[in-house]
Amino acid sequence: MAELADKIKQDIISAIDNDTLVLPTLPEVALKVREVAEDPDSAINQLVKVISDDAALTARLIRVCNSPLLRGAREIDNLNMAVSRLGMTYTCNLATSLAMEQMFQATSEMIDKRMREVWQQSTEIAGICHVLATHYTKLKSDQATLAGLVLQIGALPILKYVEDNEIQINSVMLDNIIDELHPIIGCKILEKWDFPAELKNIPKDSRDFTRSVAQVDYADIVMVAKLQLLAGTDHPYNEMDWTTISAFSRLGLDPEIDMNEAEDLSAEMEAAMTLLNA
């Protein structure tokens, strides 16, 4: 079995080196939304037009707008109101986040289950990122949510490789392969997707526990969110001394406090996670 794991790793690494690894593409609606949102001459009605072509995405955006986390004084009952309330950048990031879910599906039952698990954990990390950005930084909560969501995007090509080659491998070995390779693959995917500079290296930077930067950034938020999610589990990260991780101090957070124990934050994290599974 160890030989199989090594072979999978070598195959994937050589595909990365030779630029032949098939990287996932963003769903078409997300590409169109980003194109419109990034054009300085675009108007809200153009963004509405692109999103309205996707009925499921439209319905989810309206639902999200009326969720406890984003709800305003008036109920939102159409897409135009939703985009006007959120603004173009927030709508773009949220639409991208919601559209990404369809990428985490496979035909074989085992890989489909794994992809859904990765997506579920990604939404949990993204929910914590949303709350951290809102309460502890001046960074954008929608960008932080997206940062959390793409943390494990590099797992997709690995799972696809296992599925396409009909490889039978136990879950512990598969976890180890994903853990080792997903950061480098994730950064390549975000480069290909032309994500903003502050998000492109999230998969690598957010696990560099010794990194030191002048001020809090999205990698700090994702790093702390992941640690918070794993707090109290038997994950090896819990054997580290979190007081040595400077991301906590940049966020102004005590590493020994579990955010889940703060009732108001816990409810907000729950609401943020629900956003992405609306």
Long-range contacts (C-beta under 8 A, 24 or more apart in sequence): 1-169, 1-170, 1-173, 2-173, 4-167, 4-169, 4-173, 5-169, 5-173, 5-176, 5-177, 8-158, 8-161, 8-162, 8-167, 8-169, 8-177, 9-177, 9-180, 9-181, 11-161, 12-157, 12-158, 12-161, 12-177, 12-181, 12-185, 13-181, 16-184, 16-185, 16-188, 21-157, 21-185, 21-188, 22-157, 22-160, 23-157, 23-185, 23-188, 23-189, 23-192, 24-103, 24-153, 24-156, 24-157, 24-160, 24-189, 25-192, 25-193, 26-96, 26-99, 26-100, 26-103, 26-193, 27-99, 27-100, 27-102, 27-103, 29-53, 29-54, 29-57, 29-95, 29-99, 30-95, 30-96, 30-99, 30-100, 33-91, 33-92, 33-95, 33-96, 33-99, 34-92, 34-96, 36-88, 36-92, 37-88, 37-89, 37-91, 37-92, 38-92, 42-88, 44-80, 44-83, 44-84, 44-88, 45-80, 47-83, 47-88, 47-91, 47-92, 48-79, 48-80, 48-83, 51-79, 51-83, 51-91, 51-95, 52-79, 54-99, 57-95, 57-98, 57-99, 60-98, 60-278, 61-86, 61-91, 61-94, 61-95, 61-98, 63-278, 64-94, 64-98, 64-275, 64-278, 67-271, 67-274, 67-275, 67-278, 68-271, 69-130, 69-268, 69-271, 69-272, 69-275, 70-275, 89-140, 89-142, 90-140, 90-142, 93-140, 93-142, 93-143, 93-145, 93-146, 94-142, 94-145, 94-275, 96-146, 97-126, 97-145, 97-146, 97-149, 97-276, 98-276, 98-278, 100-149, 100-150, 101-276, 103-156, 104-156, 106-159, 106-160, 106-163, 107-163, 108-163, 108-166, 111-159, 111-160, 111-162, 111-163, 114-159, 114-171, 114-174, 115-155, 115-156, 115-159, 118-152, 118-155, 118-156, 118-159, 121-152, 121-229, 122-148, 122-149, 122-150, 122-151, 122-152, 123-149, 123-273, 123-276, 123-277, 124-229, 124-273, 125-149, 125-151, 125-222, 125-225, 125-226, 125-229, 126-225, 126-272, 126-273, 126-276, 127-269, 127-270, 127-271, 127-272, 127-273, 127-274, 127-275, 127-276, 128-224, 128-225, 128-228, 128-229, 128-259, 128-269, 128-272, 129-218, 129-221, 129-222, 129-225, 130-268, 130-269, 130-272, 130-275, 131-259, 131-265, 131-268, 131-269, 131-272, 132-221, 132-224, 132-225, 132-251, 132-253, 133-221, 134-268, 135-265, 136-216, 136-251, 136-252, 136-253, 137-216, 137-221, 137-251, 139-216, 139-217, 139-218, 139-221, 143-196, 143-198, 143-199, 143-218, 144-218, 144-221, 144-222, 145-272, 145-275, 145-276, 146-199, 147-199, 147-202, 147-218, 147-219, 147-221, 147-222, 148-221, 148-222, 148-225, 149-276, 150-186, 150-189, 150-190, 150-195, 150-199, 150-202, 150-203, 151-186, 151-202, 151-203, 151-206, 151-222, 151-226, 152-178, 152-182, 152-186, 152-203, 153-182, 153-186, 153-189, 153-190, 153-203, 154-178, 154-181, 154-182, 154-183, 154-184, 154-185, 154-186, 154-187, 154-188, 154-189, 154-203, 155-182, 155-186, 156-189, 157-185, 157-189, 158-182, 158-185, 183-207, 209-240, 209-244, 209-245, 209-247, 211-246, 211-247, 212-246, 213-250, 215-250, 216-247, 216-250, 216-251, 219-247, 220-247, 220-250, 220-251, 221-251, 223-247, 224-248, 224-251, 224-253, 227-255, 228-258, 228-259, 228-260, 231-258, 231-260, 232-258
